């Protein structure tokens, strides 16, 4: 499975999602109304995605999946980073992208929500 491809393809299906490269060409960033919900990059030669996560869910994911860790260069409570692993599936990645998007949307003023 291509982690970046799965995350990127799903992010592009979400309403008002935009793709940007604010940190250079090696850091693909997806936003909703200017707020980040997904980052794709390569760390030490390995593809990773970084997403917003509910703190309790994120903690549970980090204990359940060895390749899910606190968010790379992000708030360690509210963000997680995911790399490929034995139990990392397309469905899991799509669900995490969706959750991240919804968390960011819920933080927007009602007038800016899709």
C-alpha positions as CSV (number, residue, x, y, z in Angstrom):
1,X,0.0,0.0,0.0
2,X,1.2,3.5,-0.9
3,X,0.4,5.4,2.3
4,X,0.7,8.9,0.7
5,X,-1.4,7.9,-2.3
6,X,-4.3,6.5,-0.1
7,X,-4.3,9.5,2.2
8,X,-4.0,12.1,-0.6
9,X,-6.7,10.4,-2.7
10,X,-9.1,10.4,0.2
11,X,-8.3,14.0,1.3
12,X,-9.1,15.2,-2.2
13,X,-12.7,13.8,-2.0
14,X,-13.5,15.9,1.1
15,X,-15.5,19.1,0.6
16,X,-13.4,22.3,0.2
17,X,-10.2,20.4,0.7
18,X,-7.2,22.2,-0.8
19,X,-3.6,20.9,-1.4
20,X,-0.7,23.2,-0.8
21,X,3.1,23.1,-0.4
22,X,3.8,25.8,2.2
23,X,6.9,24.1,3.6
24,X,8.5,23.2,0.3
25,X,7.8,20.5,-2.3
26,X,8.6,17.6,0.0
27,X,5.7,18.5,2.4
28,X,2.3,18.1,0.9
29,X,-0.4,19.7,3.1
30,X,-4.2,19.5,2.9
31,X,-6.3,22.2,4.4
32,X,-9.9,23.1,5.0
33,X,-10.6,26.8,5.0
34,X,-6.9,27.5,5.7
35,X,-6.6,25.0,8.6
36,X,-4.3,22.0,8.2
37,X,-5.8,18.5,8.6
38,X,-3.2,16.3,6.8
39,X,0.5,16.5,6.1
40,X,2.4,14.1,3.9
41,X,6.2,13.9,4.0
42,X,9.2,11.6,4.2
43,X,11.1,11.2,7.4
44,X,14.4,9.3,7.5
45,X,13.5,7.7,4.1
46,X,10.1,6.6,5.2
47,X,6.7,8.0,4.1
48,X,4.6,9.4,6.9
49,X,1.3,11.1,7.3
50,X,0.4,13.4,10.1
51,X,-3.2,14.0,11.1
52,X,-5.2,15.6,13.9
53,X,-6.7,13.1,16.3
54,X,-8.9,13.1,19.4
55,X,-6.5,12.9,22.3
56,X,-8.0,9.7,23.7
57,X,-8.3,8.0,20.3
58,X,-4.8,9.1,19.4
59,X,-3.4,7.6,22.7
60,X,-5.2,4.4,22.0
61,X,-3.9,4.2,18.5
62,X,-0.4,4.8,19.7
63,X,-0.6,1.9,22.1
64,X,-2.3,-0.4,19.5
65,X,-0.1,0.3,16.4
66,X,3.7,0.4,16.7
67,X,3.9,2.7,13.6
68,X,1.5,5.4,15.0
69,X,3.4,7.9,17.1
70,X,2.9,11.4,18.4
71,X,2.6,14.0,15.6
72,X,5.9,14.9,13.9
73,X,6.6,18.6,14.5
74,X,3.0,19.0,15.8
75,X,1.2,19.1,19.2
76,X,1.9,15.6,20.6
77,X,-1.5,15.4,22.3
78,X,-3.7,16.4,19.3
79,X,-1.7,15.0,16.3
80,X,-0.4,11.6,15.3
81,X,2.0,10.5,12.6
82,X,1.5,7.2,10.8
83,X,4.0,5.2,8.8
84,X,3.4,1.9,6.9
85,X,3.1,-1.1,9.1
86,X,1.7,-4.6,9.2
87,X,-1.7,-3.6,10.4
88,X,-2.0,-0.2,8.7
89,X,-4.7,-0.6,6.1
90,X,-6.3,1.6,3.5
91,X,-9.5,1.6,5.5
92,X,-7.7,2.8,8.6
93,X,-5.9,5.5,6.7
94,X,-9.1,6.8,5.1
95,X,-10.8,6.7,8.5
96,X,-8.0,8.7,10.1
97,X,-8.0,11.3,7.3
98,X,-11.8,11.6,7.7
99,X,-11.5,12.0,11.5
100,X,-8.8,14.6,11.2
101,X,-10.9,16.6,8.6
102,X,-14.0,16.4,10.8
103,X,-12.1,17.6,13.9
104,X,-10.7,20.6,12.0
105,X,-14.2,21.4,10.5
106,X,-15.8,21.3,14.0
107,X,-13.3,23.9,15.2
108,X,-14.3,26.3,12.4
109,X,-17.0,29.0,13.0
110,X,-20.4,27.7,11.9
111,X,-20.4,30.2,9.0
112,X,-17.2,28.6,7.5
113,X,-18.2,25.0,7.8
114,X,-19.0,23.1,4.6
